[in-house]
């Protein structure tokens, strides 16, 4: 009986832990591109036609500045320096995806209780069922950061780093963002 209770508890905890997954990091690069001469970078900016109005303010400019500062810090920590767009060896940009997520938890499961029946209506049999339990729901914001590096001459993507499910609240602090970007860019530039 105790063994079954332990098995049920382990399964329930595994399900809950699996729903609270941690960040996943992915990096892809153009294996034919030569990164060895990289020493300067500039921030990539889309050209906006003069007749067009400026886009509306971003939803969380504090977070976007944190990300930019973290990328600058990671690149400068590797000995790279900023330059004008025309003089830079590569261009860097990033995108931020914030998605609202929902997870449901069910707690308080109890051991299936069974019995053996005797003679009578229905004959012999096994009865089982779950008892108790409480369900709760949690909503959170899943943040994914994508860092892109483009070749200055061709303006083509040559390196991409992704931190998927990097944070679970819409306003992570400077330290958390720097840690995420550090992990994404730890092997940039590729050898």
C-alpha positions in Angstrom: 0.0 0.0 0.0 2.8 2.4 0.9 4.6 1.6 -2.3 1.6 2.4 -4.4 1.2 5.7 -2.6 4.9 6.6 -3.2 4.5 5.7 -6.9 1.4 7.9 -7.3 3.2 10.8 -5.4 6.3 10.5 -7.7 4.1 10.5 -10.9 2.2 13.6 -9.6 5.4 15.5 -8.8 6.9 14.6 -12.2 3.8 16.0 -14.0 4.0 19.3 -12.0 7.8 19.6 -12.5 7.4 18.9 -16.2 4.9 21.8 -16.6 7.5 24.2 -15.0 10.2 23.6 -17.6 13.3 25.7 -17.6 14.8 27.7 -20.4 16.0 26.0 -23.5 18.9 27.4 -25.5 19.4 26.9 -29.2 22.2 28.3 -31.5 22.5 28.0 -35.2 25.1 29.5 -37.5 26.2 29.5 -41.2 29.0 27.0 -41.1 30.5 28.5 -44.3 30.7 32.0 -42.9 34.1 33.2 -41.7 33.6 34.8 -38.2 37.4 35.0 -37.5 37.7 38.7 -38.5 34.9 40.0 -36.3 36.1 42.8 -34.0 33.4 45.5 -34.3 29.6 45.5 -34.5 26.7 47.9 -34.9 23.0 47.7 -34.1 20.8 46.8 -37.1 18.0 49.2 -37.7 15.3 49.0 -40.3 15.2 52.0 -42.6 12.0 53.9 -42.2 10.7 55.9 -45.1 10.5 59.7 -44.3 6.8 59.8 -45.2 5.9 57.1 -42.7 5.2 57.9 -39.1 7.3 56.4 -36.4 6.0 53.1 -35.0 4.2 53.3 -31.6 6.2 52.9 -28.5 7.2 49.4 -27.6 5.2 47.7 -24.8 8.0 47.5 -22.3 10.9 49.8 -23.2 12.6 49.0 -19.8 12.8 45.3 -20.7 14.0 46.0 -24.3 16.7 48.3 -22.9 17.8 45.6 -20.5 18.1 43.1 -23.4 20.2 45.6 -25.4 22.5 46.4 -22.5 23.0 42.7 -21.8 23.9 42.0 -25.5 26.3 45.0 -25.5 27.8 43.7 -22.3 28.2 40.1 -23.7 29.8 41.4 -26.9 32.1 43.8 -25.1 33.1 41.1 -22.7 34.4 39.2 -25.7 36.6 42.1 -26.7 34.2 43.4 -29.5 33.6 47.1 -29.8 30.9 49.2 -31.4 31.3 51.0 -34.7 29.2 52.9 -37.2 27.0 50.7 -39.4 29.2 51.2 -42.5 32.4 50.3 -40.6 31.2 47.4 -38.5 32.1 43.8 -39.2 28.6 42.6 -38.3 25.2 43.8 -37.3 23.3 42.6 -34.3 19.6 42.8 -33.5 17.2 40.9 -31.3 13.5 40.1 -31.0 11.4 39.4 -27.9 8.3 37.2 -27.8 6.0 37.4 -24.8 3.2 34.8 -24.7 0.6 34.3 -22.1 0.5 30.7 -20.9 -1.7 28.7 -18.6 -1.0 25.6 -16.6 -3.4 23.5 -14.6 -2.3 21.7 -11.4 -4.2 18.9 -9.7 -3.1 18.1 -6.2 -4.3 15.9 -3.4 -4.7 12.7 -5.3 -5.1 9.7 -3.2 -4.5 6.0 -3.5 -7.0 4.1 -5.6 -8.9 2.1 -3.1 -10.0 -1.4 -4.1 -12.0 -4.3 -2.7 -12.7 -7.8 -3.6 -16.4 -8.6 -3.8 -18.1 -11.7 -2.5 -20.8 -13.8 -3.9 -24.0 -12.0 -4.6 -25.3 -9.6 -7.2 -22.5 -8.9 -9.7 -20.2 -11.7 -8.6 -16.5 -11.3 -7.9 -14.8 -8.1 -9.0 -12.3 -5.4 -8.3 -13.5 -1.9 -7.5 -11.2 1.1 -7.7 -11.4 4.9 -7.9 -9.6 8.1 -7.2 -10.6 10.2 -4.3 -10.1 13.8 -3.2 -8.1 16.3 -5.2 -8.0 20.0 -5.9 -7.4 21.7 -9.2 -5.8 25.1 -9.6 -4.8 27.1 -12.6 -1.8 29.5 -13.0 -1.3 32.0 -15.8 2.2 33.3 -16.5 4.1 35.1 -19.3 6.6 33.0 -21.2 9.4 35.1 -22.6 11.6 34.1 -25.6 14.6 36.1 -26.7 16.1 35.7 -30.2 19.5 37.3 -31.0 20.5 37.6 -34.6 23.8 38.5 -36.2 23.8 39.7 -39.8 26.7 40.0 -42.2 27.3 43.7 -42.9 28.0 43.4 -46.6 25.2 41.0 -47.6 22.7 41.8 -44.8 22.1 38.1 -44.4 21.6 36.1 -41.2 24.8 34.3 -40.3 24.2 33.4 -36.6 21.1 33.1 -34.4 20.8 32.4 -30.7 17.5 31.6 -29.0 16.5 31.5 -25.3 13.1 29.8 -25.3 11.0 30.1 -22.1 13.8 32.3 -20.8 11.6 33.9 -18.1 8.1 33.5 -16.6 7.2 37.1 -15.8 7.0 40.1 -18.1 9.7 42.1 -16.2 12.8 40.1 -15.4 15.5 42.1 -13.6 18.9 43.2 -15.1 20.7 40.2 -13.6 18.3 37.6 -15.0 18.4 39.2 -18.5 22.2 39.4 -18.4 22.4 35.7 -17.4 20.1 34.6 -20.2 22.0 36.6 -22.8 25.3 35.3 -21.5 24.1 31.7 -22.0 22.8 32.5 -25.5 26.0 34.2 -26.6 28.6 32.1 -24.7 29.9 30.5 -27.9 29.7 33.6 -30.2 31.5 34.1 -32.5 31.8 30.5 -33.5 35.3 29.1 -34.0 
